[in-house]
Amino acid sequence: MSFCDHCSGQRFDRAQVLRALRAARRRLRGKASREAEQVLASAIEAVRTLEIPHFDPIDDEYVDGEVIH
């Protein structure tokens, strides 16, 4: 399966955030409170389950003004 540039970029961004959160959780393991570990686990799960919407390109011929994709 291949993704458009937009979707590939979003997937890459989400992966970077997940890696950073998981690294923070590893660094804090044993040093932080149980509550802090649960907060990081919740943040990881929230980011992991994010929907990545796909935006189909709009035909500029039918749109007035500026289009940002």
N, C-alpha and C positions, 0 to 999 in steps of 0.2 A: 504494500500500500504506500502510495506517495502522498505528500501533503503540499499544498500551495505554500508560497514563501511566508505568507501571513501566519498560517497554522503552524508551520515549522518553527517560526520565531516564537510563537506563544508556547509551544511544547518545550523549546529550549529554555525559555525564561522560567517556566514552571519547574523544570528539572533542576535549574540552578538554585531556585528557592528551596526546593526539597533537599538538595545536597547541603545547603547552608544550615537549614534547620536540623538535619540529622547530625551534622558535625557539631553543632552547638549542644545537642542532646548528649553526644558522646563525651564532649569536654566537661559537661556538668555532672555526668553520672557519678554518684557517690559524694559529690560536693554540694549539690543543690538539694533543696527540700523535695519531698515527694510531690508537693503541689506544683513546683516549678517544672518537674519532669512531666507531670500530667498536662500542664499548659502547653509545653512543647509538643507532646504527643498529639494533643488536640489540634494544634496549628498544622502539624504535618498531615494529619488526616483531612483537615479542611482544604489544604492546598492540593492534596492528592486527588480529592474527589471533585475538584473544580471542573465544570464543563468548559470545553474549549470550543467556542462557537466558530463556525466557518462562515465567512462573509463572501458571498459570490460577488465577483466584480460587477459593477453597475455599468450599463452601456451609457457612456457620456452623452450620446446623441439625445437621450431622453431626459437628461437632468439639467436643470438650470442652476448656474452658480458653481461653487467649488465643491468637489467631492473628495473626502478624505477616507482612505481605506487603510 
